[in-house]
Amino acid sequence: MLVNRKNKWKSKIASLSLAAALITLASAAGAETKSAFLDGTSISKNTSLIEAKRNGTGKLLAVNNGANTLTRGYAYKSIDWWPDSIVASTNWLNPGQEETRSFTQTKGDKYYGQIAGQTIGSRGYVTITVY
């Protein structure tokens, strides 16, 4: 009996691709994302708290969508009995720029994002994702 080796490999590659896609979806399940926007009423805005459901890596995205001022994004770990700790921060962003940073998260700890502007007229937003 002859076996078409080319088709055999195609089915293995397809199976491996499907498995990789399922693993990626499963690892993203349970992620929670919060955003905060600078709207011209203050120089900083915070997201609400997100509790980490597992150990891993969180993400911070900061975007400057204004004109002529700088913005910067921060990710904080909330600590009840001590000042909150910065776990990630972006560079100062010029108008039209965005930047993503990763940080180590610990199961059970709470995190939030902050967008800070150079002036009250700064515009931008921050998004924090915790798994």
C-alpha positions as CSV (number, residue, x, y, z in Angstrom):
1,M,0.0,0.0,0.0
2,L,1.3,3.5,-0.9
3,V,0.9,6.4,1.4
4,N,0.9,10.0,0.1
5,R,3.5,11.5,2.5
6,K,2.8,15.1,1.3
7,N,-0.9,14.9,2.4
8,K,0.1,13.2,5.6
9,W,2.3,16.1,6.6
10,K,-0.4,18.6,5.5
11,S,-2.8,17.1,8.0
12,K,-0.2,17.1,10.8
13,I,0.5,20.8,10.1
14,A,-3.2,21.6,10.1
15,S,-3.7,19.8,13.4
16,L,-0.7,21.5,15.0
17,S,-2.0,24.9,13.8
18,L,-5.4,24.2,15.2
19,A,-3.9,23.1,18.6
20,A,-1.7,26.3,18.7
21,A,-4.8,28.5,18.0
22,L,-6.8,26.8,20.8
23,I,-3.9,27.2,23.2
24,T,-3.7,30.9,22.4
25,L,-7.4,31.3,22.9
26,A,-7.4,29.5,26.2
27,S,-4.5,31.6,27.5
28,A,-6.3,34.8,26.6
29,A,-9.5,33.6,28.3
30,G,-10.1,35.4,31.5
31,A,-8.3,38.5,30.5
32,E,-9.8,41.8,31.8
33,T,-9.1,45.2,30.2
34,K,-9.9,48.7,31.5
35,S,-9.2,52.1,29.9
36,A,-9.0,55.7,31.0
37,F,-9.2,58.8,28.8
38,L,-7.7,62.3,29.2
39,D,-10.5,64.6,28.1
40,G,-9.2,68.0,29.0
41,T,-10.6,68.2,32.5
42,S,-7.4,67.1,34.4
43,I,-3.8,66.1,33.8
44,S,-4.3,62.4,34.8
45,K,-7.0,59.7,34.8
46,N,-7.0,56.3,36.3
47,T,-8.7,53.1,35.3
48,S,-10.6,51.0,37.8
49,L,-8.9,48.1,39.6
50,I,-8.4,44.7,38.0
51,E,-7.5,41.6,40.1
52,A,-5.1,39.2,38.5
53,K,-6.6,35.7,38.2
54,R,-3.2,34.1,37.7
55,N,0.6,34.7,37.7
56,G,1.8,35.9,34.3
57,T,2.4,39.0,32.2
58,G,0.0,42.0,32.0
59,K,0.0,44.7,29.3
60,L,-0.1,48.5,29.3
61,L,-0.9,50.5,26.2
62,A,-0.6,54.3,26.2
63,V,-1.7,56.5,23.3
64,N,-1.3,60.3,22.7
65,N,-4.2,61.3,20.4
66,G,-4.0,65.0,21.1
67,A,-1.9,67.9,19.7
68,N,1.2,69.8,20.9
69,T,1.4,68.1,24.3
70,L,3.0,65.0,25.8
71,T,1.3,62.0,27.5
72,R,2.7,59.1,29.5
73,G,1.1,55.8,30.7
74,Y,1.7,54.0,33.9
75,A,0.6,50.6,35.4
76,Y,0.3,50.4,39.1
77,K,0.1,47.6,41.6
78,S,-2.4,48.6,44.3
79,I,-1.1,48.2,47.9
80,D,-3.5,48.8,50.8
81,W,-0.9,49.6,53.5
82,W,1.7,51.3,51.4
83,P,1.9,53.8,48.5
84,D,1.0,52.0,45.2
85,S,3.9,50.7,43.2
86,I,4.6,51.5,39.5
87,V,5.1,48.2,37.7
88,A,5.4,49.6,34.2
89,S,5.6,53.0,32.5
90,T,6.0,54.3,28.9
91,N,8.2,57.0,27.6
92,W,6.7,60.5,27.1
93,L,4.7,60.2,23.9
94,N,4.4,62.9,21.3
95,P,1.1,63.5,19.4
96,G,0.2,60.4,17.3
97,Q,2.5,58.0,19.2
98,E,1.6,54.9,21.1
99,E,3.6,52.5,23.2
100,T,3.1,49.1,24.8
101,R,4.8,47.7,27.9
102,S,4.6,44.4,29.7
103,F,4.7,43.8,33.4
104,T,4.8,40.8,35.8
105,Q,1.5,40.2,37.5
106,T,0.9,38.1,40.6
107,K,-2.3,36.2,41.2
108,G,-4.6,38.0,43.7
109,D,-2.9,41.4,43.4
110,K,-4.8,44.4,42.0
111,Y,-3.6,46.6,39.2
112,Y,-4.7,49.8,37.5
113,G,-3.6,52.0,34.7
114,Q,-3.0,55.8,34.6
115,I,-2.6,58.2,31.7
116,A,-0.8,61.5,32.6
117,G,-0.6,64.6,30.4
118,Q,1.8,67.4,30.3
119,T,-1.0,70.0,30.6
120,I,-4.8,70.0,31.1
121,G,-5.2,70.2,27.3
122,S,-3.4,66.9,26.8
123,R,-5.4,64.1,25.1
124,G,-4.8,60.4,25.2
125,Y,-5.7,57.2,26.8
126,V,-4.3,54.2,28.6
127,T,-5.5,50.6,28.5
128,I,-4.4,47.9,31.0
129,T,-4.9,44.2,30.5
130,V,-4.6,41.8,33.4
131,Y,-5.0,38.0,33.1
